[in-house]
Amino acid sequence: MDLLSLELKTYYGNLPNLLKDEGKFVLIHGPIIVGIFETYAMATNEGCTRLGLGKTFLVKKIVQH
């Protein structure tokens, strides 16, 4: 499984719990939910700061599908 597939699986597997923060942005790295943020920019900045430039991560808006 590639990293993006794993991160999407993490998102959808945790979506029922994430929906309490619907409209915010979740930062995911592999199977780990790193945090939830008010804006896309805040989540992206935290990903670069915490994980480092050049590392991949997923930032996704929390919405019910």
PyMOL CGO cylinders between C-alpha atoms (Angstrom):
from pymol import cmd
from pymol.cgo import CYLINDER

trace = [
    CYLINDER, 0.00, 0.00, 0.00, 1.38, 3.42, -0.88, 0.3, 1, 1, 1, 1, 1, 1,
    CYLINDER, 1.38, 3.42, -0.88, 1.53, 6.21, 1.69, 0.3, 1, 1, 1, 1, 1, 1,
    CYLINDER, 1.53, 6.21, 1.69, -1.39, 8.21, 0.28, 0.3, 1, 1, 1, 1, 1, 1,
    CYLINDER, -1.39, 8.21, 0.28, -3.64, 5.14, 0.35, 0.3, 1, 1, 1, 1, 1, 1,
    CYLINDER, -3.64, 5.14, 0.35, -2.64, 4.51, 3.97, 0.3, 1, 1, 1, 1, 1, 1,
    CYLINDER, -2.64, 4.51, 3.97, -3.35, 8.13, 4.92, 0.3, 1, 1, 1, 1, 1, 1,
    CYLINDER, -3.35, 8.13, 4.92, -6.75, 8.07, 3.23, 0.3, 1, 1, 1, 1, 1, 1,
    CYLINDER, -6.75, 8.07, 3.23, -7.54, 4.79, 5.00, 0.3, 1, 1, 1, 1, 1, 1,
    CYLINDER, -7.54, 4.79, 5.00, -6.59, 6.47, 8.28, 0.3, 1, 1, 1, 1, 1, 1,
    CYLINDER, -6.59, 6.47, 8.28, -8.88, 9.42, 7.48, 0.3, 1, 1, 1, 1, 1, 1,
    CYLINDER, -8.88, 9.42, 7.48, -11.90, 7.34, 6.52, 0.3, 1, 1, 1, 1, 1, 1,
    CYLINDER, -11.90, 7.34, 6.52, -11.35, 4.87, 9.35, 0.3, 1, 1, 1, 1, 1, 1,
    CYLINDER, -11.35, 4.87, 9.35, -11.40, 7.72, 11.87, 0.3, 1, 1, 1, 1, 1, 1,
    CYLINDER, -11.40, 7.72, 11.87, -14.05, 9.84, 10.18, 0.3, 1, 1, 1, 1, 1, 1,
    CYLINDER, -14.05, 9.84, 10.18, -16.81, 9.17, 12.73, 0.3, 1, 1, 1, 1, 1, 1,
    CYLINDER, -16.81, 9.17, 12.73, -14.56, 10.59, 15.48, 0.3, 1, 1, 1, 1, 1, 1,
    CYLINDER, -14.56, 10.59, 15.48, -13.21, 13.39, 13.28, 0.3, 1, 1, 1, 1, 1, 1,
    CYLINDER, -13.21, 13.39, 13.28, -16.70, 14.69, 12.47, 0.3, 1, 1, 1, 1, 1, 1,
    CYLINDER, -16.70, 14.69, 12.47, -16.85, 16.44, 15.85, 0.3, 1, 1, 1, 1, 1, 1,
    CYLINDER, -16.85, 16.44, 15.85, -14.40, 18.85, 14.19, 0.3, 1, 1, 1, 1, 1, 1,
    CYLINDER, -14.40, 18.85, 14.19, -16.22, 19.02, 10.85, 0.3, 1, 1, 1, 1, 1, 1,
    CYLINDER, -16.22, 19.02, 10.85, -15.05, 21.93, 8.71, 0.3, 1, 1, 1, 1, 1, 1,
    CYLINDER, -15.05, 21.93, 8.71, -11.55, 21.92, 10.18, 0.3, 1, 1, 1, 1, 1, 1,
    CYLINDER, -11.55, 21.92, 10.18, -8.46, 20.31, 8.65, 0.3, 1, 1, 1, 1, 1, 1,
    CYLINDER, -8.46, 20.31, 8.65, -6.77, 17.11, 9.77, 0.3, 1, 1, 1, 1, 1, 1,
    CYLINDER, -6.77, 17.11, 9.77, -3.06, 16.45, 9.36, 0.3, 1, 1, 1, 1, 1, 1,
    CYLINDER, -3.06, 16.45, 9.36, -2.23, 12.79, 8.80, 0.3, 1, 1, 1, 1, 1, 1,
    CYLINDER, -2.23, 12.79, 8.80, 1.15, 11.11, 8.36, 0.3, 1, 1, 1, 1, 1, 1,
    CYLINDER, 1.15, 11.11, 8.36, 0.89, 7.43, 7.51, 0.3, 1, 1, 1, 1, 1, 1,
    CYLINDER, 0.89, 7.43, 7.51, -1.37, 5.82, 10.11, 0.3, 1, 1, 1, 1, 1, 1,
    CYLINDER, -1.37, 5.82, 10.11, -1.04, 8.72, 12.58, 0.3, 1, 1, 1, 1, 1, 1,
    CYLINDER, -1.04, 8.72, 12.58, -3.40, 11.65, 13.04, 0.3, 1, 1, 1, 1, 1, 1,
    CYLINDER, -3.40, 11.65, 13.04, -0.94, 14.41, 13.89, 0.3, 1, 1, 1, 1, 1, 1,
    CYLINDER, -0.94, 14.41, 13.89, -3.52, 17.07, 14.69, 0.3, 1, 1, 1, 1, 1, 1,
    CYLINDER, -3.52, 17.07, 14.69, -6.59, 19.06, 13.76, 0.3, 1, 1, 1, 1, 1, 1,
    CYLINDER, -6.59, 19.06, 13.76, -6.33, 22.70, 12.66, 0.3, 1, 1, 1, 1, 1, 1,
    CYLINDER, -6.33, 22.70, 12.66, -8.60, 25.64, 11.88, 0.3, 1, 1, 1, 1, 1, 1,
    CYLINDER, -8.60, 25.64, 11.88, -7.11, 26.28, 8.43, 0.3, 1, 1, 1, 1, 1, 1,
    CYLINDER, -7.11, 26.28, 8.43, -5.38, 24.40, 5.63, 0.3, 1, 1, 1, 1, 1, 1,
    CYLINDER, -5.38, 24.40, 5.63, -2.37, 26.71, 5.96, 0.3, 1, 1, 1, 1, 1, 1,
    CYLINDER, -2.37, 26.71, 5.96, -2.01, 26.00, 9.68, 0.3, 1, 1, 1, 1, 1, 1,
    CYLINDER, -2.01, 26.00, 9.68, -2.11, 22.23, 9.07, 0.3, 1, 1, 1, 1, 1, 1,
    CYLINDER, -2.11, 22.23, 9.07, 0.38, 22.45, 6.21, 0.3, 1, 1, 1, 1, 1, 1,
    CYLINDER, 0.38, 22.45, 6.21, 2.76, 24.64, 8.21, 0.3, 1, 1, 1, 1, 1, 1,
    CYLINDER, 2.76, 24.64, 8.21, 2.63, 22.21, 11.13, 0.3, 1, 1, 1, 1, 1, 1,
    CYLINDER, 2.63, 22.21, 11.13, 3.30, 19.29, 8.80, 0.3, 1, 1, 1, 1, 1, 1,
    CYLINDER, 3.30, 19.29, 8.80, 6.40, 21.00, 7.39, 0.3, 1, 1, 1, 1, 1, 1,
    CYLINDER, 6.40, 21.00, 7.39, 7.59, 22.06, 10.84, 0.3, 1, 1, 1, 1, 1, 1,
    CYLINDER, 7.59, 22.06, 10.84, 6.96, 18.80, 12.67, 0.3, 1, 1, 1, 1, 1, 1,
    CYLINDER, 6.96, 18.80, 12.67, 7.70, 16.32, 9.90, 0.3, 1, 1, 1, 1, 1, 1,
    CYLINDER, 7.70, 16.32, 9.90, 10.24, 18.31, 7.90, 0.3, 1, 1, 1, 1, 1, 1,
    CYLINDER, 10.24, 18.31, 7.90, 10.40, 19.61, 4.38, 0.3, 1, 1, 1, 1, 1, 1,
    CYLINDER, 10.40, 19.61, 4.38, 10.38, 16.88, 1.80, 0.3, 1, 1, 1, 1, 1, 1,
    CYLINDER, 10.38, 16.88, 1.80, 8.23, 14.56, 3.93, 0.3, 1, 1, 1, 1, 1, 1,
    CYLINDER, 8.23, 14.56, 3.93, 4.82, 13.64, 2.65, 0.3, 1, 1, 1, 1, 1, 1,
    CYLINDER, 4.82, 13.64, 2.65, 1.63, 14.02, 4.63, 0.3, 1, 1, 1, 1, 1, 1,
    CYLINDER, 1.63, 14.02, 4.63, -2.06, 14.48, 4.00, 0.3, 1, 1, 1, 1, 1, 1,
    CYLINDER, -2.06, 14.48, 4.00, -4.06, 17.57, 4.90, 0.3, 1, 1, 1, 1, 1, 1,
    CYLINDER, -4.06, 17.57, 4.90, -7.78, 17.02, 4.38, 0.3, 1, 1, 1, 1, 1, 1,
    CYLINDER, -7.78, 17.02, 4.38, -10.86, 19.02, 5.25, 0.3, 1, 1, 1, 1, 1, 1,
    CYLINDER, -10.86, 19.02, 5.25, -13.09, 17.09, 7.60, 0.3, 1, 1, 1, 1, 1, 1,
    CYLINDER, -13.09, 17.09, 7.60, -16.48, 16.63, 5.93, 0.3, 1, 1, 1, 1, 1, 1,
    CYLINDER, -16.48, 16.63, 5.93, -19.20, 14.04, 6.06, 0.3, 1, 1, 1, 1, 1, 1,
    CYLINDER, -19.20, 14.04, 6.06, -19.32, 12.08, 2.80, 0.3, 1, 1, 1, 1, 1, 1,
]
cmd.load_cgo(trace, "trace")
